Amino acid sequence: MDFISVPTIMICIIIAMGATASAMGVIWRNDRNETAAGLWALSFVVGSSSGLIVAIMGAGSEGALIMATCINAFSFALSWSAFRAFGKKKVFPSFIVGIPTTLLLIHLLFPALRQDPGNTIVLQSAIVTLMTMLNAYTLHTGEGNSELSMTKLLVGFLCLHALFHAANMIVSYVNPAPIVAGRVASVWFKLFMLEAFLNVVVIATGALMLIKERSEQRHRRASETDMLTGVANRRAFVQRTELALKITGEDAVLAIIDLDHFKSINDQFGHQAGDKALVEFARTIKSRLPNDTLFGRIGGEEFAVFIPEAAGRNPLRLLDDLRSAVENAHIQSQGRPLRLTVSIGAATIAKAGLNFDNLVAAADCALYAAKEEGRNRVTMFSPAMRLLKVLEQDGEKRIGLAEQRVSRRVTRVHTAMKTASQ
């Protein structure tokens, strides 16, 4: 394999590392909260200096091998810390400094490592294998990383890289490569260098794509989140519920929750107190909802919950538990207690159908019934409600107004969705 030039590959590795470090540095400079980018930038700078030392001083130099091994370990410690920072885990500065320091002490205590380049190659391969597997595990278990499409691909490549270095460790131990003119003379070492270049390219590209995908994820979530309460906004709730309706059973329930006399809170205590009430209300509801439910803010003081069908679940009891939790919540603003109650109107697919608009209209009809019955209660929709309202004085007009209000709300949502898709 004379056509493979190790010095040329080494130069390519150094250039790739330098370019990636520059890109990561720019990302970190523009956003100092992107700690992972800063650590990756430093990792690639340190890693390139390791290769540069060996390229200049040669693999036969005792000092070059010690420096390169320790600096390479420092680079991997920084890379592992970057993966931890990206996964929102704590970074340990002591680990970053401790690993290369420990390796330096090992080299000083065991002369055989300094005198035999083969032993140093075996040790370095062992370190790379261990640290690469640690990187793969950290990336796999990082918070929110499973939602990124690049995570599985990069974890898989890291595992392959670790296996290759484990094989290199065994081969280098069983059949040490000779040192000729300060260079490792072995076909296996040439393959090792090619794989090292591939690793740099893949890790660099993968890390940049992870940061890009995470940034897009943050922007997408921001566009789907109500800024005050942190729950899904109207557009996101509609989209998610329409998708959920396609796979759920007829016992699924859509409920509209309205804070009773919310205007009086704003009038008596001010809008700041009203905002706090909304935040505490949303927190109270979220803490008591099962993981498979959907919750969003669809209006000023109106929220909605979609409860999928589930074995053993009683949606009416769940909604009443939510109502009770809000009633018993201890909320204060400027030292004054705020008492909240909610009226809840709910409709099942069995009674209102699978169409989202019909479900909302039915739940809204049940909500009006709950308010007329005295508020602070849960009312389930039944088809008879519409007939009773029509028979009441001015009832037909009120139903029409309710449906128009809901229709305008849903129309605005779908119009916004179509505009965004165009």
C-alpha positions in Angstrom: 0.0 0.0 0.0 2.8 2.4 -1.0 0.2 4.8 -2.5 -1.0 5.7 1.0 1.2 8.5 2.4 1.0 8.7 6.2 2.5 12.3 6.3 -0.1 13.4 3.8 -2.9 11.8 5.9 -1.5 13.5 9.0 -1.6 16.9 7.2 -5.2 16.3 6.2 -6.2 15.4 9.7 -4.5 18.6 11.1 -6.3 20.7 8.5 -9.7 19.1 9.1 -9.3 19.6 12.9 -8.2 23.2 12.5 -11.2 24.0 10.2 -13.7 22.3 12.6 -12.2 24.1 15.5 -12.7 27.4 13.7 -16.3 26.6 12.9 -17.0 25.6 16.5 -15.3 28.7 17.8 -17.5 30.9 15.7 -20.6 29.1 17.0 -19.5 29.6 20.6 -18.5 33.2 20.0 -22.0 34.0 18.7 -23.7 32.1 21.5 -21.8 31.7 24.7 -24.5 29.4 26.1 -23.4 26.9 23.5 -20.7 25.4 25.9 -20.4 22.2 23.9 -19.2 24.1 20.8 -16.5 25.9 22.8 -15.3 22.6 24.3 -15.3 20.9 20.9 -13.3 23.8 19.4 -10.7 23.4 22.1 -10.7 19.7 21.7 -9.9 19.9 18.0 -7.2 22.5 18.6 -5.5 20.3 21.2 -5.9 17.1 19.0 -4.3 18.7 16.0 -1.3 19.8 18.1 -0.8 16.2 19.2 -0.6 15.0 15.5 1.7 18.0 14.7 4.1 17.0 17.5 4.5 13.5 16.1 4.8 14.7 12.5 7.6 17.1 13.4 9.5 15.1 16.0 8.8 11.6 14.7 7.4 8.5 16.4 10.9 7.4 17.5 11.3 10.3 19.8 10.7 9.4 23.4 9.6 13.0 24.3 7.3 13.3 21.3 5.5 10.1 22.2 4.9 11.1 25.8 3.7 14.6 24.8 1.5 13.3 22.0 -0.1 10.6 24.2 -0.9 13.1 27.0 -2.1 15.8 24.7 -4.3 13.3 22.8 -5.8 12.2 26.2 -6.4 15.9 27.0 -8.2 16.2 23.7 -10.5 13.2 24.4 -11.3 14.5 27.9 -12.4 17.8 26.3 -14.5 16.0 23.7 -16.2 13.9 26.4 -16.9 17.1 28.3 -18.4 18.6 25.2 -20.7 15.6 24.8 -21.7 16.0 28.4 -22.4 19.7 28.0 -24.4 19.1 24.8 -26.5 16.5 26.8 -27.1 19.1 29.6 -24.9 17.1 32.0 -22.4 18.5 34.5 -18.9 19.1 33.2 -16.0 18.0 35.5 -12.9 20.3 35.0 -10.9 18.0 37.3 -11.4 15.1 34.8 -10.2 17.2 31.9 -7.0 18.0 33.8 -6.7 14.7 35.6 -6.6 12.3 32.7 -3.5 13.7 30.9 -1.8 14.3 34.2 -2.3 10.7 35.2 -0.9 9.5 31.9 2.2 11.7 32.3 2.8 10.1 35.7 2.4 6.6 34.3 5.0 7.4 31.6 7.4 8.7 34.2 6.9 5.7 36.5 7.2 3.0 33.8 10.3 3.5 31.6 9.2 0.7 29.3 6.5 3.0 27.9 8.9 5.7 27.1 11.5 3.3 25.6 9.2 1.2 23.4 7.0 3.1 21.0 4.9 -0.1 20.5 3.9 0.0 24.2 2.9 3.6 23.8 0.7 2.8 20.8 -1.0 0.0 22.7 -1.7 2.3 25.7 -3.0 5.1 23.5 -5.3 2.7 21.6 -6.6 1.5 25.0 -7.3 5.1 26.0 -9.0 5.9 22.7 -11.2 2.8 22.9 -12.3 3.6 26.5 -12.9 7.3 25.8 -14.8 6.7 22.6 -17.2 4.3 24.2 -17.7 6.8 27.0 -18.5 9.5 24.4 -21.0 7.1 22.7 -22.7 6.4 26.0 -22.8 10.1 27.0 -24.3 11.1 23.6 -26.9 8.3 23.8 -28.0 9.2 27.4 -27.9 13.0 27.0 -31.1 14.9 27.8 -33.1 15.4 24.6 -30.5 13.7 22.4 -32.8 10.8 21.5 -35.0 13.2 19.7 -32.2 14.2 17.3 -31.9 12.2 14.1 -28.1 12.5 14.1 -27.7 10.9 17.5 -28.1 7.2 16.5 -25.8 7.5 13.5 -23.0 9.2 15.5 -23.4 6.7 18.4 -23.1 3.8 15.9 -20.0 5.3 14.3 -18.3 5.9 17.7 -18.9 2.3 18.6 -17.2 1.2 15.3 -14.3 3.5 16.0 -13.9 2.1 19.5 -13.9 -1.5 18.0 -11.3 -0.5 15.4 -9.0 0.9 18.1 -9.5 -2.2 20.3 -8.4 -4.3 17.3 -5.4 -2.0 16.8 -4.5 -2.4 20.4 -4.4 -6.2 20.0 -2.5 -6.1 16.8 0.1 -3.6 18.1 0.7 -5.8 21.2 0.9 -9.1 19.3 2.9 -7.8 16.3 4.6 -4.5 17.1 5.3 -2.3 14.1 9.0 -1.4 13.4 10.1 2.2 13.6 12.0 3.2 10.4 13.6 6.7 10.2 11.4 7.9 13.0 8.2 6.6 11.4 6.0 3.6 12.1 6.5 1.2 9.1 3.4 -1.0 8.9 0.5 -1.5 6.5 -1.8 -1.8 9.5 -0.6 1.6 10.7 -1.5 3.1 7.4 -5.0 1.7 7.7 -5.1 3.1 11.2 -4.3 6.6 10.0 -6.9 6.4 7.2 -9.5 5.4 9.9 -8.3 8.3 12.1 -8.9 10.7 9.3 -12.4 9.3 8.6 -13.1 9.6 12.4 -12.1 13.3 12.5 -14.3 14.1 9.5 -17.3 12.2 10.8 -17.1 13.5 14.4 -16.6 17.0 13.2 -19.5 16.8 10.8 -21.7 15.0 13.3 -21.0 17.5 16.1 -21.8 20.5 13.8 -25.0 18.8 12.7 -26.0 18.0 16.3 -25.7 21.7 17.2 -27.6 22.7 14.1 -30.4 20.2 14.8 -30.6 21.2 18.4 -30.9 24.9 17.5 -33.7 24.1 15.0 -35.4 22.1 17.7 -35.3 25.0 20.2 -36.7 27.4 17.6 -39.5 24.9 16.7 -40.4 24.4 20.3 -40.4 28.2 20.9 -42.9 28.6 18.0 -45.1 26.0 19.5 -45.0 27.1 23.1 -47.1 29.7 25.0 -44.6 32.3 26.2 -46.4 32.9 29.5 -47.4 29.5 30.8 -44.9 27.3 28.9 -47.6 24.9 27.6 -48.4 24.2 24.0 -49.9 27.2 22.2 -53.1 27.1 20.2 -51.5 26.1 16.9 -49.4 23.3 18.4 -52.4 21.9 20.4 -54.6 21.8 17.3 -51.8 20.1 15.3 -51.0 17.5 17.9 -54.6 16.7 18.8 -55.6 16.2 15.1 -52.8 13.7 14.8 -53.8 12.0 18.1 -57.4 11.7 16.8 -56.3 9.4 14.0 -55.0 6.7 16.4 -57.2 6.9 19.5 -60.5 5.2 20.5 -64.0 6.6 20.8 -63.7 7.0 24.6 -61.1 9.8 24.1 -62.1 13.1 25.5 -61.4 16.7 24.5 -62.1 19.2 27.3 -62.0 23.0 27.5 -61.0 24.5 30.8 -62.0 28.1 31.6 -60.9 30.1 34.7 -64.0 31.4 36.5 -64.3 35.2 36.9 -60.7 35.7 35.6 -61.5 39.3 34.6 -62.2 40.1 38.3 -58.7 39.0 39.2 -57.2 41.4 36.8 -59.5 44.2 37.9 -58.9 43.7 41.7 -55.3 42.6 41.8 -53.8 43.8 38.5 -52.6 42.1 35.3 -49.4 40.9 37.0 -51.5 38.9 39.5 -53.6 37.6 36.6 -50.5 36.4 34.8 -49.2 34.7 37.9 -52.6 33.0 38.3 -52.4 31.6 34.7 -48.8 30.4 35.3 -49.7 28.6 38.6 -52.9 27.2 37.1 -51.0 25.7 34.1 -48.3 24.3 36.5 -51.0 22.7 38.7 -52.7 21.1 35.7 -49.5 19.8 34.0 -48.3 18.2 37.3 -51.4 16.0 37.4 -51.9 15.0 33.8 -50.8 11.6 32.5 -47.8 11.6 30.0 -50.0 10.7 27.0 -52.4 13.6 27.4 -52.1 16.9 25.5 -52.5 20.3 27.2 -52.5 23.7 25.6 -53.6 27.3 25.9 -56.2 28.2 23.3 -57.3 31.6 24.4 -56.8 34.2 27.1 -57.9 32.2 30.1 -59.1 29.2 28.1 -57.1 26.0 28.0 -57.7 22.6 26.4 -56.9 19.0 27.3 -57.0 16.0 25.1 -57.2 12.7 27.0 -56.6 9.6 24.7 -58.5 6.4 25.4 -56.6 4.2 27.8 -57.5 1.0 29.7 -58.9 1.6 33.1 -58.9 5.4 32.7 -61.9 7.4 33.8 -61.7 10.8 32.0 -64.5 12.4 34.0 -62.8 11.5 37.3 -59.4 12.8 35.9 -61.0 16.1 34.9 -62.7 16.4 38.3 -59.4 15.8 40.0 -58.0 18.7 38.0 -60.8 20.9 38.9 -60.4 20.0 42.6 -56.6 20.6 42.4 -57.1 24.1 41.0 -59.7 24.9 43.7 -57.3 23.8 46.5 -54.2 25.4 45.1 -52.5 28.0 47.3 -51.7 30.9 45.1 -50.6 34.3 46.4 -49.8 37.6 44.7 -48.0 40.4 46.7 -49.0 38.6 49.9 -52.7 38.3 49.0 -54.3 34.9 48.4 -55.8 34.3 45.0 -58.6 31.7 44.9 -59.1 30.1 41.5 -61.9 27.8 40.3 -62.5 26.4 36.8 -65.4 25.3 34.7 -64.7 22.4 32.4 -66.7 21.3 29.4 -65.8 18.0 27.8 -66.9 15.9 24.9 -66.1 12.3 23.9 -65.5 11.1 20.4 -68.4 8.7 20.8 -70.8 11.7 21.3 -69.2 14.3 19.1 -67.3 12.4 16.4 -63.6 12.4 15.3 -63.8 15.8 13.6 -61.7 18.3 15.7 -64.0 21.3 15.0 -67.0 19.3 16.1 -65.2 18.1 19.3 -64.3 21.7 20.2 -67.8 23.0 19.5 -69.3 20.2 21.7 -66.9 20.8 24.5 -67.6 24.5 24.3 -71.3 23.8 24.5 -70.7 21.7 27.6 -68.5 24.5 29.1 -71.4 27.0 28.7 -73.7 24.5 30.5 -71.1 24.2 33.3 -71.0 28.0 33.8 -74.8 28.3 33.8 -75.1 25.5 36.4 -72.9 27.5 38.8 -69.3 27.1 37.6 -66.6 25.2 39.4 -67.7 21.9 37.9 -67.2 19.4 35.1 -69.9 18.9 32.5 -69.9 16.2 29.8 -71.5 17.0 26.5 -74.6 15.2 25.4 -76.5 15.7 22.1 -79.6 16.7 24.2 -77.7 19.9 25.3 -78.2 21.5 21.9 -81.9 20.8 21.9 -82.4 22.2 25.4 -80.5 25.4 24.5 -82.7 25.9 21.4 -85.8 25.5 23.5 -84.5 28.1 26.0 -85.1 31.8 25.5 -82.5 33.1 23.1 -80.7 29.8 23.4 -80.4 29.2 19.7 -78.7 32.5 19.2 -76.2 31.8 22.1 -75.3 28.4 20.6 -74.7 30.1 17.2 -72.4 32.7 18.9 -70.5 29.9 20.7 -69.9 28.0 17.5 -68.9 31.1 15.6 -66.4 32.0 18.3 -64.9 28.5 18.2 -65.0 28.5 14.4 -63.1 31.8 14.2 -60.5 30.5 16.6 -60.0 27.3 14.6 -60.0 29.1 11.3 -57.3 31.4 12.5 -55.2 28.4 13.5 -55.6 26.6 10.2 -54.9 29.8 8.2 -51.7 30.3 10.2 -50.7 26.7 9.6 -51.3 26.9 5.8 -49.4 30.2 5.6 -46.5 28.7 7.5 -46.4 25.6 5.2 -46.3 27.9 2.1 
